[in-house]
Amino acid sequence: MLSSKQRAFLSSLAAQLDPIIHLGKQGTEDGFITALDKALEDHELVKIRFIDFKADRKSIAYELAENLHAELVRVIGHTAIFYRKSTNPEKQHLSLP
C-alpha cells in the first residue's frame, strides 16, 4: 500500500509519461492484461488511457491493479497510473521516498 507521499511522488513522475497502453472496445481481454503486465515489469510506472469504458474507468482500474498485483496510483480524467516494483533488479529504476 502506497502512502500519500509516495502517490504524490509517483504521480509527479507520471506527469512526464505518455500512456503506453490504450483500453479500447476490446476491453480487458488477455492480450491487454498481458501487455499491461509486461509494461509494468519493464517500466514499473505505467499510464493507460481509456478510449472506451470511460464510465467504468475507476472500477476497471481497481480490478486491473488487484489482478496484476500492482498499485493504482491515481485515476485522472481518462488516464490511470499504475506502479509495480520490477522483479528484475536490472529494471528497478524507481526508489520510493
C-alpha positions as CSV (number, residue, x, y, z in Angstrom):
1,M,0.0,0.0,0.0
2,L,1.3,3.4,-1.0
3,S,1.4,6.3,1.3
4,S,0.1,9.7,0.1
5,K,3.6,11.0,-0.2
6,Q,4.6,8.0,-2.4
7,R,1.5,8.5,-4.5
8,A,2.3,12.2,-5.0
9,F,5.9,11.3,-5.9
10,L,4.8,8.7,-8.5
11,S,2.1,11.0,-9.8
12,S,4.6,13.7,-10.4
13,L,6.9,11.3,-12.3
14,A,4.0,10.0,-14.4
15,A,3.1,13.6,-15.5
16,Q,6.0,13.4,-17.9
17,L,5.0,10.0,-19.3
18,D,2.7,9.3,-22.3
19,P,0.1,6.5,-22.0
20,I,1.7,3.2,-23.1
21,I,-1.5,1.2,-23.5
22,H,-4.9,2.2,-24.6
23,L,-8.1,0.4,-23.4
24,G,-10.4,0.3,-26.4
25,K,-13.6,-1.6,-27.3
26,Q,-11.9,-5.0,-26.9
27,G,-11.8,-4.4,-23.2
28,T,-9.6,-6.1,-20.7
29,E,-9.0,-9.3,-22.7
30,D,-6.0,-11.5,-22.1
31,G,-3.9,-9.5,-24.7
32,F,-4.5,-6.3,-22.8
33,I,-3.7,-7.8,-19.4
34,T,-0.5,-9.4,-20.8
35,A,0.6,-6.2,-22.4
36,L,0.0,-4.2,-19.1
37,D,1.8,-6.9,-17.1
38,K,4.8,-6.7,-19.4
39,A,4.8,-2.9,-19.4
40,L,4.8,-2.9,-15.5
41,E,7.6,-5.4,-15.4
42,D,9.7,-3.3,-17.9
43,H,8.8,0.2,-16.7
44,E,7.4,-0.1,-13.2
45,L,5.3,3.1,-13.7
46,V,2.7,2.9,-16.5
47,K,-0.1,5.1,-17.7
48,I,-3.0,3.7,-19.6
49,R,-5.6,5.6,-21.5
50,F,-9.3,4.8,-21.5
51,I,-10.7,5.1,-25.1
52,D,-13.8,3.1,-24.3
53,F,-15.4,2.1,-20.9
54,K,-14.9,5.7,-19.6
55,A,-17.8,5.5,-17.3
56,D,-16.4,2.4,-15.6
57,R,-12.7,3.5,-15.6
58,K,-12.3,3.6,-11.8
59,S,-13.7,0.1,-11.2
60,I,-11.7,-1.3,-14.1
61,A,-8.5,0.3,-12.8
62,Y,-9.0,-1.1,-9.3
63,E,-9.7,-4.5,-10.8
64,L,-6.6,-4.4,-13.0
65,A,-4.4,-3.3,-10.1
66,E,-5.7,-6.2,-8.0
67,N,-5.3,-8.8,-10.7
68,L,-1.8,-7.7,-11.6
69,H,-0.6,-7.2,-8.0
70,A,0.1,-3.6,-8.8
71,E,-0.7,-0.3,-7.0
72,L,-3.2,2.1,-8.6
73,V,-1.5,5.4,-8.1
74,R,-4.3,7.6,-9.5
75,V,-7.1,7.9,-12.0
76,I,-7.2,11.3,-13.6
77,G,-9.7,12.0,-16.3
78,H,-9.5,9.1,-18.8
79,T,-6.0,8.1,-17.6
80,A,-4.9,5.6,-14.9
81,I,-1.5,5.3,-13.4
82,F,-0.1,2.0,-12.1
83,Y,3.0,1.1,-10.2
84,R,4.6,-2.2,-9.5
85,K,8.2,-2.8,-8.5
86,S,10.0,-4.9,-11.1
87,T,11.1,-8.3,-10.0
88,N,14.2,-7.9,-12.2
89,P,16.9,-6.0,-10.3
90,E,18.3,-4.6,-13.5
91,K,15.0,-3.0,-14.4
92,Q,14.4,-1.4,-11.0
93,H,14.9,2.2,-11.5
94,L,12.4,3.8,-9.2
95,S,13.0,4.2,-5.4
96,L,10.1,5.4,-3.4
97,P,10.5,8.0,-0.7
